[in-house]
Amino acid sequence: MMADRSDIHDRLAASLRAARKARGLSLDAIAKLSGVSRSMVSQIERGESSPTVATLWALTQALQLDFAGLLEGRPAPGIEVTRAGTTPVIQRSGVTIRILSAPESVGRHEVYDLTFAPAARLLSEAHSPGCREHLTVLEGRLSVRSGDAVETMGAGDVARYPADRPHEIAAEDAAARAILIVQDS
């Protein structure tokens, strides 16, 4: 016998809520990762809204669930691949930030591919106490400031610094590219 509509909504709501909490994600975090509004995620998790296929797809991708496992809450098996065209990208003050880390690692271990236009700067306020960043320059030259300390780096150089104080990464007069790892933000 097929499950009735309210049973499916209840199981869907419980599975999505459990998957989000198991990954340590807040409603705001899953909204940011999936592109689904916080209020819509909340309504779906309470069983008050019927999500569209597009909304379910966005949520399952952000939570690393497959459609078959959605009502069972299973993580997708095998190798997870995020295709280049679907990698989340943020544009900020001449810096293109591609988010490479998995959604469930937000706040613990985040990985970014940074592309700087000439003379672009990425300014950051202090993160949580104990937060550290690891920056590897792939192309060009970058300067890094953490508190009062400043270093200039070239391709292949790696900087590790406290990010629990105001900090900045800035390109010289030419474009630059780097990989940034943020721990315990």
C-alpha positions as CSV (number, residue, x, y, z in Angstrom):
1,M,0.0,0.0,0.0
2,M,1.3,3.4,-0.9
3,A,2.1,5.9,1.9
4,D,-0.4,8.7,2.2
5,R,0.6,12.3,1.4
6,S,0.9,13.4,5.0
7,D,3.1,10.4,5.9
8,I,5.4,11.3,3.0
9,H,5.6,14.9,4.0
10,D,6.3,13.9,7.6
11,R,9.1,11.5,6.6
12,L,10.5,14.1,4.1
13,A,10.5,16.8,6.8
14,A,12.1,14.5,9.4
15,S,14.8,13.3,6.9
16,L,15.8,16.7,5.8
17,R,15.9,18.1,9.4
18,A,17.9,15.0,10.6
19,A,20.4,15.3,7.7
20,R,20.9,19.0,8.3
21,K,21.5,18.5,12.0
22,A,23.7,15.5,11.5
23,R,26.0,17.7,9.4
24,G,25.9,20.5,12.0
25,L,24.3,23.0,9.7
26,S,22.0,25.8,10.8
27,L,19.0,26.8,8.8
28,D,21.0,29.9,7.6
29,A,23.9,27.7,6.5
30,I,21.7,25.3,4.5
31,A,19.9,28.2,3.0
32,K,23.2,29.7,1.9
33,L,24.6,26.4,0.5
34,S,21.4,25.3,-1.3
35,G,20.0,28.7,-2.5
36,V,16.7,27.9,-0.9
37,S,15.4,30.6,1.5
38,R,15.7,30.0,5.2
39,S,12.0,30.4,5.7
40,M,11.3,27.8,3.0
41,V,13.7,25.3,4.5
42,S,12.1,25.8,7.9
43,Q,8.6,25.3,6.4
44,I,9.7,22.1,4.6
45,E,11.3,20.8,7.8
46,R,8.1,21.4,9.7
47,G,6.0,19.7,7.0
48,E,4.2,22.9,6.2
49,S,5.3,23.2,2.6
50,S,5.5,20.8,-0.3
51,P,8.9,21.4,-2.0
52,T,9.2,21.5,-5.8
53,V,11.6,19.0,-7.5
54,A,14.1,21.9,-8.0
55,T,14.0,22.8,-4.3
56,L,14.4,19.1,-3.3
57,W,17.3,18.8,-5.7
58,A,19.0,21.9,-4.3
59,L,18.6,20.6,-0.7
60,T,19.7,17.1,-1.4
61,Q,22.8,18.4,-3.2
62,A,23.7,20.7,-0.3
63,L,23.0,17.9,2.2
64,Q,24.7,15.2,0.1
65,L,21.7,13.0,0.0
66,D,20.4,11.2,-3.1
67,F,16.8,11.1,-4.1
68,A,16.5,7.4,-3.5
69,G,17.9,7.8,0.0
70,L,16.0,11.0,0.8
71,L,13.2,9.4,2.7
72,E,15.6,7.1,4.4
73,G,18.2,9.8,5.2
74,R,21.2,7.9,3.7
75,P,24.2,9.8,2.4
76,A,24.9,9.3,-1.3
77,P,27.4,6.3,-1.8
78,G,30.6,6.4,-3.8
79,I,32.5,9.4,-5.1
80,E,30.9,12.8,-4.8
81,V,31.7,15.1,-7.7
82,T,30.8,18.8,-7.9
83,R,31.1,19.8,-11.5
84,A,32.9,23.0,-12.3
85,G,29.8,24.8,-13.5
86,T,27.9,24.0,-10.2
87,T,30.6,25.0,-7.7
88,P,29.3,27.9,-5.6
89,V,31.0,31.2,-6.4
90,I,31.0,34.5,-4.6
91,Q,32.2,37.8,-6.1
92,R,33.6,40.3,-3.6
93,S,35.6,43.4,-4.3
94,G,37.5,42.1,-7.3
95,V,38.0,38.6,-5.8
96,T,36.3,35.5,-7.1
97,I,35.8,33.0,-4.4
98,R,35.0,29.4,-5.4
99,I,33.8,27.2,-2.5
100,L,35.5,23.9,-2.8
101,S,34.7,22.3,0.6
102,A,31.7,20.1,1.3
103,P,28.7,21.8,2.8
104,E,28.9,19.8,6.0
105,S,32.4,21.2,6.7
106,V,31.2,24.8,7.0
107,G,32.7,26.3,10.1
108,R,35.2,23.5,10.7
109,H,37.3,23.0,7.6
110,E,36.5,25.3,4.6
111,V,38.5,25.3,1.3
112,Y,38.3,28.2,-1.2
113,D,39.9,28.9,-4.6
114,L,40.6,32.6,-4.7
115,T,41.2,34.6,-7.9
116,F,42.2,38.2,-7.5
117,A,41.9,41.0,-10.1
118,P,44.9,43.3,-10.1
119,A,45.1,45.3,-6.8
120,A,42.0,43.5,-5.4
121,R,41.7,43.0,-1.6
122,L,39.8,40.5,0.5
123,L,39.2,42.1,4.0
124,S,37.9,39.9,6.8
125,E,36.8,40.7,10.3
126,A,38.0,38.4,13.1
127,H,36.6,34.9,13.0
128,S,36.0,32.7,16.1
129,P,38.8,32.4,18.7
130,G,41.4,29.9,17.6
131,C,40.5,30.2,13.9
132,R,43.5,29.8,11.5
133,E,43.9,30.2,7.8
134,H,46.4,28.5,5.5
135,L,47.0,30.3,2.2
136,T,48.9,28.8,-0.8
137,V,49.7,31.2,-3.6
138,L,49.3,29.4,-7.0
139,E,49.9,32.4,-9.4
140,G,51.1,36.0,-8.9
141,R,52.0,37.8,-5.7
142,L,49.8,38.4,-2.6
143,S,50.4,40.2,0.6
144,V,48.8,38.8,3.8
145,R,48.1,40.8,6.9
146,S,47.0,39.3,10.2
147,G,46.7,41.8,13.0
148,D,49.9,43.9,12.7
149,A,51.9,41.2,10.9
150,V,52.4,41.5,7.1
151,E,54.1,39.1,4.6
152,T,54.4,39.2,0.8
153,M,54.3,35.9,-1.0
154,G,54.9,34.5,-4.5
155,A,53.8,31.4,-6.3
156,G,54.4,28.3,-4.3
157,D,54.6,30.1,-0.9
158,V,52.4,29.1,2.0
159,A,51.3,31.3,4.9
160,R,49.6,30.0,8.1
161,Y,48.2,32.7,10.4
162,P,45.7,33.5,13.0
163,A,42.3,34.6,11.6
164,D,40.7,35.4,15.0
165,R,41.7,39.0,14.4
166,P,41.1,41.4,11.4
167,H,43.0,40.1,8.4
168,E,43.5,40.8,4.7
169,I,44.8,39.2,1.6
170,A,45.7,41.6,-1.2
171,A,46.9,41.2,-4.8
172,E,49.9,43.3,-6.0
173,D,49.5,45.2,-9.3
174,A,48.8,42.0,-11.2
175,A,46.2,39.2,-11.0
176,A,46.8,36.4,-8.6
177,R,45.3,33.0,-7.6
178,A,45.5,31.1,-4.3
179,I,43.9,28.3,-2.3
180,L,42.7,29.2,1.2
181,I,41.9,26.7,3.9
182,V,40.0,28.1,6.9
183,Q,40.0,26.0,10.1
184,D,37.5,26.4,12.9
185,S,35.8,29.6,11.7
